[in-house]
Amino acid sequence: MKNYFLLILLLLLSSCGKTKTNIQNENIATNYYKKAKSTKGNLAFYYYNLAKNSYLENNDSSGVGRSLVNMAIIQHDNGDYYGSIETSLEANRFLKNINDSITRLSLAASYNNIGICSSYLYEFDNSIKFYKLALKYVNSPKNEYLYHNNLGDVLTTLKDYKQAINNFKIALQTKDTRDYSKALNNIARAKYNKDPNYNPLPELYEALKIRKEDNDLLGQNSSYATLSNYFLDRDKEKALEYAKKMLAVSIQNNSIEDQAQALQKIINLDKENYLKYFKEFQVLNDSLQISKSKAKNQFAVVRYDIEQKNAENQKLKAEGSERDNQILLLLIALILSIVLIIWFRKRQIRLKQEKELEVKNTQLKMSKKVHDVVANGLYHMMVDVQNNPEVDKTKILNNIEKMYEESRDISHETIIEEDFSSRFVKMISSYSSPEQKVLTVGYNENIWENVSYNVQLELYYIVREVLVNMKKHSNAKLASLKFEKNNDLLKIKYTDNGVGIDNLNDRKGAGIHNTENRIESIGGDITFEKNPSGGLIIQITIPIH
């Protein structure tokens, strides 16, 4: 008990600092994550990185994974596709608990992000593979419809229009108007590509209408690009009109990539102003490439700076932790000294009490031995003389000598004999008389094989105690002892036709208590029950070791 107290005390002391640190790290990580969610672009990337490091210190793998997924999405938005894939793959290593709903949501988003980046890098087979993984882990209906739309978009690029249309049909089940208009625009495009005779305009115009009502500028760009492509070989004026609308919206939306795509269309359609638009495209394309390169370097620099600061903070924390540990060790040493003094004093008291208890137990054991060897031995001799009036003095003297030897050796417990089996059955037979018959059933010398001498001796005293009680109290005319043995158990069943014992628990004497104690000491079991035909039944079961 003292050891447990000491262990708990030490654990509490050593864990106090850790618990406090963990709570602080959790709060810091949560605050960084919230700041990142409320900002955009590079600043959000910066705070997500700080949150990731704090979650890492606190062994919160889910928090680390979520932070990295958001960082990867920001990299993708800024055109750093390779860097985004690398960050997403890093996130996946922390998103292992797929039974957690938030973890599954983040893992699905990570795979979807890799699919998008792979598509931009023209790695369409990889894109399909990762979109399917996103659908495997998705647990949000809204995201599921979105991922089906993304998968359908890649399948359209690969001209697998049938499968693309199947995915778009699923995507159209969404309740989100922007996602719905996106799927509607895409399914119309896929149907037209599959069948040139198909008229996609009603669906394309419906998608554009929804996007205008939602003020979805990115969606409008997509609609204008699709319509411009559709009219490219049918009506070049309309194709040019939609290309210019795409350029205007992309300028309003400050989307450089969409501006570049719109200018490419206009250059091919407006031959008169070809040079003007080509110069604009060159400037814009150079700016786009510089922006992408800058984004890649910028994200790398941000992560490097944060890692450097994190390393410095870890060093400072380690120094502070070392000082705290020194104070803690001194405190533990003081408490340990006090506990050891208390423990030593209590141990002295306990040893004294154990010694006193040992003396009492020895006395009790000796008392029980005297009862079994001397008292029951004398009674056994009396019964023998009574049942055999003609018994000679030599036999009486031998029995007295035997009892004397047993009495002398009580404290040494060294009674060992080779003729135990014979003595055992003779002891039983000695209780039989013309008035009281005692029979044995199934008894033979082999009954004692693999039974230790200690168990044999205890059974000798137990059976003798039973027969003594039979002789004194039962008034039985007939008693039997049935022996059964298998590999695991030795069973002895005593039965008589005497008066039995009413209220057994209330009338148990020292003999029965001694018998029960002996049975318990050798791991056995004893039960007393009424004989249905009158008398008593005692069942003794001993395990064989």
N, C-alpha and C positions, 0 to 999 in steps of 0.2 A: 504493500500500500504506500509505503514511504517512497519507494522507487518510482511508482507511478506519479505521485505528487511532484517529485523532483523533476521528472521528465516533462510533465505538463507545464510546470513553472518555467523551465528552460525554453520550451517551445513557445510559450506565450511571450516571453521576453524577446526571443530572437525574431518572432514573427511580427511584433508590434511595428518595428521600423519598416519591414517589408510591406505590411498591410497599408501603412500610411503612404508609402511610396507608390504602391499600386493604385490606390485611390487617386493620388495626385496625377499619375500618368493617365488614368482613365479620363479625368476631367480635362487635362491638357489636350489629349487626343480628340475628345468630343468637341472641344471649343475650336480647334483647328479645322476639324471636319465641317462644322457649321459655318465657319468663315469661308471655307472653300465653296460650299454650296451656295452661299449668298453672293459670290463674285464670279467673274468669267475670265477666260483666257489665261494669260501667263500667271496672274496673281492667284487664280484658283489652283493652277498647277503647283504653285509654290506652297500654298497652305495644305493641299492634299499630300504633298511630299512630307511636310512637317507632321501631319496627322499619321501618316504611314510609319514614320520613325517612332512616334510615341506609342502607337499600337504595338509595334515590334518590341519595344522595351517591356511592355506589359503582357507579352505572349498572347495577344489577341489576334490570332491568325485571320479571323473573319474581317476585322477592322483593317488589317494590312491589305488583304485582298480587295476590299471595297475601294480603298483609297487608290490602289494601283489601277483598278479598272477605270476609275474616273480620270486619272492621269493619262491613261492610254487613249481615252476618247478625246481629250483635249489635244493630244498630239495628232490624232487623226484629223480633227477639225482644222488643224493648222498645216496639214499636208505632210506631216512626218510619219509616213505610212510604215516604213520599216521600224522606226523607233516605237511606234504605237503597237505593232505586233509584238515586239520584244517585251514591252511593259505588260501587255495582256498575258503573255506566256508566263511572266514572272508572277503575275497576280494569281494565275491558276494553281501555282504550287502551294498557295496559302488557302485556297478555297476547296478544302478537302471534305468538310462535313456536309455532305450533300443532303442529309436529313434536315438541315436547318433551312427554313424557307428563304431567309435573307441571303444565305450563302448560295443557294440555287439560283436566286434572282441575279446575283452578281456574276456567277459563273456563266449563266446564259448570256448576259450582256457582254461579257468578255469574249466569248466565242463569236457572237454577232459582230463585235467590233473587228475581230481578226478577219471575219468573212468580208466585211466592207473594205478593209485595207487591202486584202488579197485581190479583190475585184478591181480596185484602183491601180493595182500593180499588174493587172492582166493575168493573174494567177487564178483562173476561173475554177479549175478543179479543186484547188485548195479552198476557194471561196465556198463552193458547194459543200465540201466536207465540214467546214466550220459552221455554216448555217444549220446543217443537220444536227451538229452537236448542240448548238444553241437551242434548237427545238426539243432536243432530248432532255435538257435540264430546265426549260422554261416552266414557270409556275404562275404566270400572269397571262390571262386571256388577251389583254391588249398587246403585250409584247409578242405573244404567239402569232397573232395576226400580222404584226409588223415583220416578224422574221420570215413568215411564209411569203410576204410581199417581196422581201429582199432576195429570197431564194428564187422566186419566180422571175425577178429581174435578171439574175445571172443566167438562168435557163433560157430566157429570151435571147440574151446575147449569144449563147451557144446554139441557138436555133432549135432548141428542144421545146417547141411551142406548146405541145400537148401537156407536158408536165408543168410548164410555166402557167398555163391557164388553170390547171387544177389547183396550184398554189394560190393564184390570185383569187379564185372563187372562195377559198378559205379566208383569205385576207379581207374580202368584202363583208365578212360577218362582223367586222369591228363596229363599235359604236362611236368611235372617234372620227369626226368629220374630215380631219386632215388626212388621217390614215386611209379613210374610205376613198377620198378623192384621188389619193395616190394609187390605190389598188385599181380604181375604176379607169384611170388614165392608162395604167400599165396593161390591164386585161384587154382594153380596146386595141392597143398597139400590138399585143401578141396575137390577137385574133386576125388583125389585118395582115400581119406578117405571115401567118399560117395560110390565110386565104385572101389573095389580092382583090377578090371580088367583094369582100366584106366591107361594109360602110361603118367606120369607127367614129364618124363625126358626132353623132348624138351623144355618145359616151364621153368623147373628148371635150365637147362643149359643156356637158354637164359637170365634168370634173373641174374645168376652168371656172365655171359659175360658182361652184362651192368654194373654190380657193379665193376668188375675189370677195365673196361674202365674209370669209374668215380673215381676210387681209393676209393671206398666206403668200408672201412674196416669193419664197423659195419654191413653193408649189406652183405659182404662176409661171416662174421661169421654166419649170419642167413641162407645163402645158404648152407654153409658147414654142419650146424646142420641139415637142412632139408634133404640133400642128405645122411648124415650118418644114419639118422633115416629110410630113404627109403630102404637103402641097408642092414639094420640090420638083416633082416630075409632072404635076398637074396644072399648077398655076403659080408661076414664079413670082408674080406680083404679091400674091397672098403669102407665099413663102417668105419673101423679103419683108412684108409687113409684120409677120409674126416674129421674125428674127430681130427686127428693130424694136418691137415691143419687149422682147426678151432682154435686149441690151439696156433699154430704159429702166426696166424693173431691177435688173442686176446692178445698175449704177445706184439706184435708190436703195438697194439692199446692201450695197458695198461688197458684192460678191465678185471677186476678181476672176475666179475660174469661170463663172457664168458669163462674165463680160467677154472673156477670151473666146468662149464657145460661140457666143452670139456674133462676135466680130468675124470669126471664121466663116460663119454662114453668110454674113452680109458681103464679105469679100468675094465669095463665089457667085452671089446673086446680083450685086450692084456693080457692074463692070465700069460704069461711068465714074464712080467714086472709089474705084479699086485702090488707088494709091493712098488716098486719105485714110481709108479704114485699115489698110495694111500697115501704115506707119503707127496708127493707134494700137494695132494688135502687137507689133514688135515691142513697143514701149511697155505695153501691158504684160506681155509674155516675159520680158526681161524682169519686170517688177515681181511677177509671180514666182519665177525661179529663184530670185534673190530672197523673196519672202520665205519660200520653203526652206532654203538653205539656212537662212537666219533662224527660222523656227527650230530646225534640228539642232543647231549649235546652242541656241538659247536654252532649250530644254536640258541639254547635256550640262550646260554651265550651271543652271539652277540646281540640278541634282548634285553636281559636284560641290557647289558652295554649301548646300545643306548638309551633305555628308561630312564636309570639313568641320562645320559648326557642331554637328552631332558628335564627332569624335572628340572635340574640345570639351563639350558638355559631359561626355562620358568620363573623360579624364578627371574633371572637377568633381563629378559625382563619386567616382572611385576614391578620390582623396577624402571627401567628406564621409563616405561610407567607412573608410578605414578608421577615421577618428571615432565615429559612432561605435564601431566594433570594439575598439580599445576600451571605451567607457563601458560598453555592454559586458565585455569579458571581466572587467574589474567588479562590476555589479554581480555577475554570475558567480565569481569566485567568493565574494562576500556571502551571498545567499547559500552557496554550496557549503561553506564552512559552518554556517549556522545550522543548516539541515543535517550535516554530518554529526555535529555535536548532539543535536536532539535525537538523531537516529541511534547513536552510540549508547546514550542513556536509556532509551527505550529498549534497545537490544539487550542490555544487561538485565532489565526487568523481565523481558520476555524469556530469556534463558533461565532465569530463576524460576519463573512460572512453569516452564517446560520441564525443568528438573523435578519440581514438586509433582507435576502431573505424571511424569514417568514413574515416580515412586508409587503413586496411587494405583496406576495401571498395573505395575508389577505385583502390588499387593492383591489387586482384584484377580489377576491372572493366577497367582498362587492359590488364592481362595477357591477359584473354579477348579484348579487341578486337584486340590485336596478333596473337594466334593466328588470329582469324577473318579479319582484313583482310590482314595481311602474310604469315603462314605459308601459309594456304590460298590467298591470292592468288598467291603465288609458285608454289605447286604447280599451281594452275590454269593459269598461263602455261606451266609445263613440259609439262603434258599437252597444251595447245593446240599448242605447237611440235612435240611428239612426234607428235601425230596429224595435223598439217598441216606437213610438212617444207618446203612451198613458201611458208609464210606470210612476208609481206614485213616489212621492218624497220619500216615505218611503223606497221603494226598492233601490232608488239611494243612500239614506243615509246609508242603510244597507251595500251596496257594498262599499261605501267610508269607513265605519267603518271597514269592513273586510280588505280592503286594508291597512288601518291605522294599524290594529293589525299585519298584516303580515309585514309591514314596520318596526314596532316597534320591532318585534321579529326576525328580520333578523340576528342580531348578536348572538341570543341565539338558533336559529333553533329549536324552541319548538312548532311549529304549528302542533297541533294534533286535529283531529276532527273525529267524528263518522259518519257524513253524507258525507264522501268524495266521495263515489260512486255517490251520487245524485248530489253533486256540480260539479263533473267531467262531467257528461252528460249534466248538465245545461249549463256549460261553452261552451261545443261543440254546443249545440242547439242555444246559444245566437248569434252565428255567422251566423245563417241561416236567410234569409230574402226572401221576394217575388222575388228579383232579383238573389239571390245566395242561393241555397239550399245546406245545409250540412246534410248528412245522416249518421247514425251509423248502422253498420251491426254486429251482433253477440255479442252485448254488453249486459252484465247483471252484477248484483252485485257480483256474484260468481267469476267474472274475477279477483278480487283482493285478493282472498284467497291465503295464503302462499306468498304473495308479501309484502315485508316490507314497512312500511310507508315512509321511505326515498325514496325508488324506486317509490312508488305511487306519491309522491310529485314531484320528478324529471320528471316523465312522464307527470304530469299535466302541468308543465312549458314547456316541450318539445312540447306537442300537441298544447298548446296555442300559442307557437312561430310559429308553422307551420300554424295555422289558421290566425294569425296576418299577416304573409307574404302572405297568400292566399288572404286576404281581401285587402291588400295594392297593391299587384303587379300582381295577376294572371289573373284578368278579367274573372274568371271562372264563369260559370252559375250553375255548379253542382260539388260538392265535396263529397267524402265519406270516412269514417273511418271504416275499417273492423278489428274486433278483433278475434284472435284465440289463444287458450291456450291448452297446454298439460302439462304433469308432469314436463317437463324440461324448456319449453320456453313459453314466452308471445310474440305474434307477433301482430303488428299494421301496417296495410297497408293503407296509404293515397293515394287517387287518385283524380285528378281534370281534367277538360276539358278546362283549361285556356291556356295561351300563353306559358307556360313552362319556362325553364331557359336555354338560350344559353350560352355556355362557362362557365359552372357552376363553375369551379375552379377559374376563373378570377373574377367572379361576386359575390362571397360569401361575405355577409356582417357580421356585428357583431352578428346578430341574428342566422344565420346558424352556425357560429363558436361556439357560446354559446351552441347551440343545440348539436353539435358534442362533445363538451367538457363534457356536461352533460351525454350524452350516454356513453362516455368512462369512466366517473367516476363511473357508476353503472355496468360496465362490459358488456355493450350492443354493438349493432352494428346498424349503419344507412347508407342507400344507397339512392342516388338520381338518377333517370333515367327518360328518356323521355317516355311519354305515347304514344304508337303507334297510337292511335286515336286522339292525340293532348292533350297537357297538361303535367302534372307532376305526377310521381309516387314516393312515399317515403316509403321505407321498414324499419321498426323499429323492432329489435329483442332483447329481454331482457331475460337473464337466470334467472330462478326462484331458489332461495336458501331457 
